[in-house]
């Protein structure tokens, strides 16, 4: 049913839209992704207008339970990456999935 969008797909879309060489489009897409990664590695949030925000969250150490054995084990503190879609993106996705202008309510 669904297809995974890859870097190659993004490069091809840029190639068709802008008309640069495919090699230049590959470099452009790689450069954008690298900038996003660099910002996140430095601890910054990355906001792409009308798309969403990538941000880092620090999670504290907590106790978890092994579902198989039921034994409690400590889960170490860590930093996790989260993505919050913009309202514009959410609206576009909801509209395209329902085929109407109505939102899907979770």
C-alpha distance (Angstrom), angle and dihedral (degrees) to the residues before:
residue distance angle dihedral
X1 . . .
X2 3.80 . .
X3 3.77 130.1 .
X4 3.78 125.5 -148.4
X5 3.80 113.8 -119.7
X6 3.82 109.6 -133.2
X7 3.79 136.5 -168.4
X8 3.79 88.0 -101.9
X9 3.82 89.8 55.4
X10 3.81 90.7 50.7
X11 3.80 91.2 48.3
X12 3.80 91.1 49.6
X13 3.81 91.1 49.7
X14 3.82 90.8 51.5
X15 3.81 89.5 46.3
X16 3.81 91.9 53.6
X17 3.81 93.9 43.4
X18 3.81 101.3 42.8
X19 3.79 104.4 22.8
X20 3.80 99.3 -133.7
X21 3.78 116.8 140.7
X22 3.79 115.5 -78.5
X23 3.80 89.9 -115.3
X24 3.82 90.8 54.3
X25 3.81 90.3 47.8
X26 3.82 90.5 51.5
X27 3.81 89.3 51.5
X28 3.81 91.2 47.5
X29 3.81 94.2 51.3
X30 3.81 91.3 44.7
X31 3.80 89.8 50.0
X32 3.82 92.9 52.4
X33 3.80 92.1 48.2
X34 3.81 90.7 47.0
X35 3.82 91.1 52.4
X36 3.80 90.4 51.8
X37 3.82 90.5 49.5
X38 3.80 92.6 47.0
X39 3.79 92.0 51.6
X40 3.80 91.6 50.0
X41 3.82 92.3 46.1
X42 3.81 88.1 55.5
X43 3.80 89.9 53.3
X44 3.80 95.8 -106.5
X45 3.79 126.7 136.0
X46 3.79 114.4 -120.4
X47 3.80 116.0 -143.6
X48 3.78 120.0 -169.4
X49 3.78 107.8 -168.4
X50 3.82 114.1 -120.3
X51 3.82 89.5 7.1
X52 3.78 111.7 62.2
X53 3.79 148.9 -95.3
X54 3.79 129.5 -80.7
X55 3.78 111.3 -155.4
X56 3.78 140.8 166.6
X57 3.79 123.6 -122.2
X58 3.77 126.2 -166.5
X59 3.79 114.2 -137.6
X60 3.78 119.3 -159.4
X61 3.78 124.5 -131.7
X62 3.78 111.9 -86.9
X63 3.75 141.2 169.1
X64 3.77 118.2 -97.6
X65 3.76 133.9 179.7
X66 3.79 128.1 -124.6
X67 3.81 101.7 -124.7
X68 3.79 92.4 -150.3
X69 3.81 98.9 50.9
X70 3.80 102.6 17.6
X71 3.81 90.6 -130.6
X72 3.81 115.7 144.6
X73 3.81 114.4 -121.4
X74 3.80 130.6 179.4
X75 3.80 116.0 -109.7
X76 3.80 108.6 -148.6
X77 3.79 122.8 -125.5
X78 3.77 113.7 -96.3
X79 3.76 145.7 162.9
X80 3.79 117.8 -109.4
X81 3.77 131.1 -165.5
X82 3.78 117.1 -127.3
X83 3.78 133.2 -175.6
X84 3.78 124.9 -153.9
X85 3.78 114.0 -167.1
X86 3.79 117.9 -138.4
X87 3.79 118.9 -112.2
X88 3.81 88.7 -112.6
X89 3.81 92.1 56.4
X90 3.81 91.7 44.8
X91 3.80 90.0 51.8
X92 3.80 93.3 49.5
X93 3.80 92.5 48.5
X94 3.80 93.3 46.7
X95 3.79 92.0 47.9
X96 3.80 93.9 49.0
X97 3.81 93.7 46.1
X98 3.79 95.9 49.1
X99 3.79 96.9 37.7
X100 3.78 88.5 -134.3
X101 3.74 136.3 81.5
X102 3.81 90.7 -106.1
X103 3.77 123.7 106.7
X104 3.78 123.8 -121.2
X105 3.80 108.3 -119.8
X106 3.83 112.9 -146.4
